[in-house]
Amino acid sequence: VEVPLRILRALSRKPIHPFYDKEFSNLYKESVSFLREVIGTEGDVLILPGGGSLGIEAAIANIIGPGDKVLVLSNGFFGEVLKHLVNAYGGNVLTVDAEYGEIVEPAKVGELLEENPDVKSVVMVHCETSTGVVNPLEEIAREVRERSDAILIVDAISTLGAMPIKADAREIDIVIGASQKALSVIPGLAIVSVSERAWKAIERRGYKGHYMNLKLWNRGVKEGKWPSTFPVNLLYALHEALRMIFEEGLERVFERHRFVGGFVRSLVKSLNLRLVPSKEEYASDTVTVFYTPESISPSELRDHLLRKYKVMIAGGLGTLRKSTARIGHMGYGADKRLLKAVSSALVRSLRDLGYSFDLERVEEVLKRLE
Ligand SMILES: Cc1ncc(COP(=O)(O)O)c(C=O)c1O
């Protein structure tokens, strides 16, 4: 993900505010108000020093206890990670699975909850970054709310700041994001929103850990007594990134991602390559995952792009590791100028590697960036 100069400058500011002073606290609170709008919640939002995975594990550790029935939805690599984690914390895992490239069907979630009224939590990924599929959050959340009082935990790491989450409107209890994705900050901060219902569940669970203890971080926000030293510069950078999002306007940021997502998919299709999402309407505006031509392996394509054109794309994950490549277009990576460079490098690389396609059709799509 592209990190703009303004954010890099904020990152390298002299850390004059220790994490326990008033200025730090104000900056944290201001960042939280921005994040509330991004997530669509009036509830609490915590910013934790660590990767997005810290946010996920903290949510699970604070909510899920041994023997709890937990429904985990999975249609890819990151869904499988959630199953593993819930298991690790003693949860009794039930699953609704879907093939890679498909969405998790809301009706199946409804059926399972109907058959298992004692499910305490539902855990899912919003955008499954390994396939580029966005799960139908609104419909799944509706099934959860109509059929249970379960705590709904959503890994929105690859959508937060790029696509609407609407946590309160959909009654989502915990939303997890990460600084290095659509917020365009470097890695290092996890974001976790916590609803009133989730705080009650956390109270009941009584998690005793320290660093991942959401109650202790919340005490930091409210009283300035933090469980650990905060990497202050990361907060400067996050705060600046959020200011930039709101200067542009949140809706416009979402719209920019919609345009870019549509563009990248059209480009891939014009190259006669197959998208992993089985239907285009399932595809994310933040990452496009496609099968490379049979004659070109994902690592060959990636290495060539990097070596010859200095453009970095990602390889496949999980079962798609050897057949797919991923183009990230989130945050300030979702930018016409940058996409021009990436698109032209992709087209040239495929040609360099001996793949043939209808250049006129591709050029027609490329015109959309003008
Ligand atoms: C959907 C999803 N969940 C979890 C993670 C893990 O996040 P992190 O690498 O910040 O720990 C990622 C990272 O790509 C992701 O895309």
The ligand as an SDF file (V2000), in Angstrom:
LIG
                    3D

 16 16  0  0  0  0  0  0  0  0999 V2000
   -8.6390  -10.3080    6.1210 C   0  0  0  0  0  0  0  0  0  0  0  0
   -7.3440  -10.2730    6.8650 C   0  0  0  0  0  0  0  0  0  0  0  0
   -7.3050  -10.7110    8.1410 N   0  0  0  0  0  0  0  0  0  0  0  0
   -6.1670  -10.6990    8.8510 C   0  0  0  0  0  0  0  0  0  0  0  0
   -4.9930  -10.2320    8.3130 C   0  0  0  0  0  0  0  0  0  0  0  0
   -3.7360  -10.2170    9.1510 C   0  0  0  0  0  0  0  0  0  0  0  0
   -3.4050   -8.8950    9.4530 O   0  0  0  0  0  0  0  0  0  0  0  0
   -1.9440   -8.5090   10.0010 P   0  0  0  0  0  0  0  0  0  0  0  0
   -0.9840   -8.9880    8.9800 O   0  0  0  0  0  0  0  0  0  0  0  0
   -1.9650   -7.0130   10.1310 O   0  0  0  0  0  0  0  0  0  0  0  0
   -1.7560   -9.1780   11.3060 O   0  0  0  0  0  0  0  0  0  0  0  0
   -4.9710   -9.7850    6.9960 C   0  0  0  0  0  0  0  0  0  0  0  0
   -3.7230   -9.3380    6.3800 C   0  0  0  0  0  0  0  0  0  0  0  0
   -3.5750   -9.2900    5.1770 O   0  0  0  0  0  0  0  0  0  0  0  0
   -6.1830   -9.7970    6.2520 C   0  0  0  0  0  0  0  0  0  0  0  0
   -6.2140   -9.3680    4.9810 O   0  0  0  0  0  0  0  0  0  0  0  0
  1  2  1  0
  2  3  1  0
  2 15  2  0
  3  4  2  0
  4  5  1  0
  5  6  1  0
  5 12  2  0
  6  7  1  0
  7  8  1  0
  8  9  2  0
  8 10  1  0
  8 11  1  0
 12 13  1  0
 12 15  1  0
 13 14  2  0
 15 16  1  0
M  END
$$$$
